[in-house]
């Protein structure tokens, strides 16, 4: 049993906190929203994010970060990408005051806006080594709603320190949740972030009425783009045919649980991006990641035509059907080039 602080009570943070608690750990769930704390502690629900999920009645929530971190051996960040750095800064003060040095884990999927940095790098920059152990990334094909229902799920724990990844592996494993280890942190984080871009495209195709052939083409060629950009940053290409690559791409591009897919679906039906984001009620990580991926591809001179087309739609208000036509009319290419 370990003492674990889970930072972030969205759908994924809530489900992971509950899973870790039911695995026999002492878990505290932190959120900055006092009303959410009251609901979790009194009704044992989180209706905004998981309307049909009943949490373990003994799982505590708090809006006091120091209280959540007290005696923590593991700190799990599950906050939106654009909040990771600010929450890490707050965490540093509490860790120093508490004189603890926990293992750091994050389960968010995205690249930091403006800097385009992977989240393990953000955490490493903000939390000095004297206040933490190794950093582990938990990622893979996983909708919170399915995990809440006890559906069989497999993820990857990635760290340069495989011994630490194995610790996290054992913390999460149970009859329906299986975790593999991987030393390729770059590949796991890039796959987790970039699949959200392709998922917006998959949703848009559905909204436009395209069929299975089209979706399969998008996912396959989208994976090729993800692999090219990831490899340009030093990722192992084999990682992208694993859980955090093709696995996460499949689940995110084919399910109504994916907010990136839902956003794309609404765009395909003719809604504006502003309207889509206003109606979603939750962060759509793929929108910001599209800009990051486009700019990183330009920087590394990596060809990413699908990502470029999605960027044109989101940020330059280009017509979706025109972008699809432009993709199809490109010069013929060799598939494995």
Beta strands, then each sheet from edge to edge (+ up, - down):
strand 1: 3-7
strand 2: 26-30
strand 3: 60-62
strand 4: 74-77
strand 5: 102-106
strand 6: 132-139
strand 7: 153-158
strand 8: 177-182
sheet 1: 3+ 2+ 1+ 4+ 5+ 6+ 7- 8-
end
